[in-house]
Amino acid sequence: MNSIAIPLKISAHGLERLTDTRQSIDNALSLLMSTPCYSSVADPQFGFIFNNMRFEIFNENEGVVFNSSDSPNIFEGPEGLYNKKITGSSKNLNTFASELKETIRRYEKRLRDIEVSMTYFREQQRINVTVRGVIIETKAPYLYQSTINVWK
C-alpha cells in the first residue's frame, strides 16, 4: 500500500508517495508530535497538547509542568494538563504519554495495540518518547523513538 509522503512533496506525477509503511507511520508520528493542538484550521484537535505548553516551566520536584500564569485556563483543574506527569507510560491516565497514545489512536489508523512511554532526563534536558504497537496491515511489531529537547 502506498501512503502520501509527509511532509507533502509534489512531483510531476502529483503527490509523492511512500511504499514503506513503517517510514510513512514514522513521518506521520513526527508531524503529529511536533504540531501544537489548535494550530491547524482544518482540524484543531490535530497535534500533541504537550507542545502547547512549550513555554511553561517544568516543576522537576513534582514531575509536572508548572503553571506560570496567574489566571486559570483550560490546563488547570483535576483533569487539567498541569496535573499530568511528564515521565510515565500510557497505562497511567495521569500522564502526557496517555495523552499522546489517545492522539495516536485517533489519527494513526495503521497501528493497533499502541503503548507510549515518556521519560524526562533532567541532566540531558530532554524527554525520550517511545511508541510501540503493531502495524495492522503486516501484523509486524512497530517501534518509534523520538526526543523532545527541553530548556529551562
C-alpha positions in Angstrom: 0.0 0.0 0.0 1.3 3.5 -0.9 0.9 6.3 1.5 1.3 10.1 0.8 4.7 11.3 1.8 4.9 13.7 4.8 5.9 16.5 4.5 3.9 16.8 1.3 6.1 16.8 -1.8 4.7 17.4 -5.3 6.3 15.9 -8.3 5.4 15.9 -12.0 3.1 13.0 -11.2 1.3 14.6 -8.3 1.8 14.0 -4.6 4.8 11.8 -3.8 4.0 8.5 -2.1 6.0 6.1 0.1 5.9 2.4 -0.3 7.5 1.8 3.1 4.6 1.7 5.6 6.9 1.9 8.6 8.6 5.1 7.2 5.2 6.6 6.5 4.0 6.0 10.0 7.3 7.4 11.4 6.7 10.6 9.4 3.1 10.9 10.5 4.0 10.5 14.2 6.8 13.0 13.8 4.3 15.5 12.4 1.7 14.7 15.0 4.2 15.1 17.9 5.7 18.4 16.6 2.3 20.1 15.9 0.7 22.1 18.7 -3.1 21.5 19.1 -5.3 24.3 17.8 -2.7 25.3 15.2 -4.4 23.5 12.2 -7.6 25.2 10.9 -8.7 22.1 9.1 -8.6 20.0 12.4 -7.9 22.0 15.6 -7.5 18.8 17.6 -4.6 17.5 15.5 -1.3 17.6 17.3 0.2 16.9 20.7 -1.1 19.1 23.5 2.3 19.0 25.2 3.5 21.4 22.5 1.0 24.0 23.7 2.9 24.1 26.9 6.4 24.6 25.4 7.0 27.9 27.1 6.0 26.7 30.5 8.5 25.8 33.3 9.0 22.2 34.4 8.4 21.6 38.1 11.1 19.0 38.4 10.2 18.1 42.1 6.7 17.2 41.2 7.4 15.9 37.6 4.8 18.2 36.1 4.6 21.4 34.1 4.4 24.4 36.3 1.6 26.9 35.8 3.5 30.2 35.5 0.3 32.2 34.8 -1.8 34.0 37.4 -5.1 33.3 35.7 -6.8 29.9 35.4 -7.1 28.4 32.0 -8.0 25.1 30.2 -4.9 23.4 31.5 -6.0 23.6 35.2 -8.3 21.6 37.4 -8.4 17.9 38.5 -8.3 16.7 34.9 -6.0 19.6 33.7 -2.7 19.3 32.0 -0.8 20.9 34.8 -1.5 17.8 36.9 -0.2 15.3 34.3 3.2 13.7 34.8 5.9 14.2 32.3 7.5 10.9 32.9 5.3 7.8 32.7 3.6 5.3 30.4 0.2 5.4 28.7 -1.0 2.8 31.2 -1.4 5.6 33.7 -4.1 8.1 32.7 -2.5 11.0 34.5 0.5 11.3 32.1 1.3 13.0 28.9 2.1 9.6 27.5 -1.6 8.7 27.8 -2.5 11.9 26.0 -0.1 11.0 23.2 -1.5 7.5 23.0 -5.0 8.8 22.5 -3.9 11.2 19.9 -2.0 8.5 18.0 -5.0 6.2 18.3 -7.3 8.9 16.9 -5.0 9.9 13.9 -2.8 6.9 13.0 -5.3 4.1 12.0 -2.5 1.9 10.7 -1.4 1.0 14.2 -3.1 -1.1 17.0 -2.1 -2.1 20.5 -0.4 1.2 21.0 1.8 1.8 24.1 3.6 5.1 24.8 6.2 5.9 27.3 7.9 9.3 28.1 11.0 9.6 30.3 12.4 13.0 31.3 16.1 13.2 31.9 16.9 16.3 33.9 20.7 16.2 33.3 20.4 16.0 29.5 17.3 18.3 29.4 15.4 16.0 27.2 12.4 13.7 27.1 12.7 10.4 25.4 9.5 9.2 23.8 8.9 5.6 22.8 5.8 4.4 20.8 5.2 0.7 20.4 2.4 -1.0 18.5 1.5 -3.4 15.8 1.2 -2.4 12.1 -2.3 -3.6 11.2 -1.5 -4.3 7.5 1.5 -6.6 8.1 1.0 -7.6 11.8 4.6 -6.6 12.3 5.8 -5.0 15.6 6.3 -1.3 15.4 8.7 0.9 17.3 9.2 4.6 17.1 11.6 6.6 19.3 11.9 10.4 19.5 13.4 13.0 21.7 11.9 16.3 22.9 14.5 18.8 23.8 13.8 20.9 26.9 15.2 24.1 28.1 14.9 26.0 31.3 
